């Protein structure tokens, strides 16, 4: 990836699987520039809240870090145990290896019924899922992501997208919706944000997707949810809600990475604090629209889709300043893993 400019416009050249793509810098759009500035203002307010909150909750951070370490060591047993428990409670719990499995599973049940979607980390982490949504004409049920219908790329899940004049579709009258849980507890409950809860209330046969590293026991889930809110500066606010009948636990490389030397990255609780301290995400990711630009996004792209994808997401863009790492409430070893990934990419000629 390299950058060049002339006196009028900047471009970014990205080489993806041998294909060269030249992208005009979207930040030259004055309306978008205003919206990105507003986004950064919102982030500044969140940073003030998180720093005050975390200063009072140091013990909670330590406790959640230990919860995550324990869950990583027993991730396979935890995931399959949760699926068994959910089935025993009368739910159809499905463990998906890859996003394509999710798409095939949902389409096999829904057939010709209309679907709605609230975009979120588990549902936008793969181009496969995005293609599935587009090809099936799935309605966007989120005000935050309404602009997707106009061709706008999906952005980082917890930094609000610059305002669009388009409005989200209504979930009223829909039988099915696809929503994502921030956290799932093995007792049949999930922690959701407001838009997800609204979709669940309006669509009686919805699908809930949760990533494998967000599954916990009841008490542990409540503690992780609390730290998630505090560490995001309350940009993420969750509520505990009973799960619907269809629950999908998405692996997408997590079970393998839990058994590897990079297992520490799965301590991530999804607060995205590292991204709001990351100058690369704020100057590039928030403009170009990749939900995986930013250090933790690059790392997750690597174990989900491979090193080539991590390189295309910006493996060499991070300044490795360690600020993102030092602000992590659960001490995810971002810098060490990024350095290791760069070394491996170089050895493979990437």
Helices and strands as residue ranges (DSSP letters): E 2-5, E 10-16, E 19-24, G 26-28, H 30-56, H 58-73, H 75-88, E 92-96, H 99-110, E 115-117, H 121-124, H 127-135, E 139-140, G 143-150, E 176-180, E 183-185, E 189-192, H 194-202, E 207-211, G 212-214, E 215-216, H 218-231, E 239-242, E 246-250, H 254-258, G 263-267, H 273-276, H 279-280, I 281-285, H 286-288, H 295-305, H 307-313, H 323-326, H 334-347
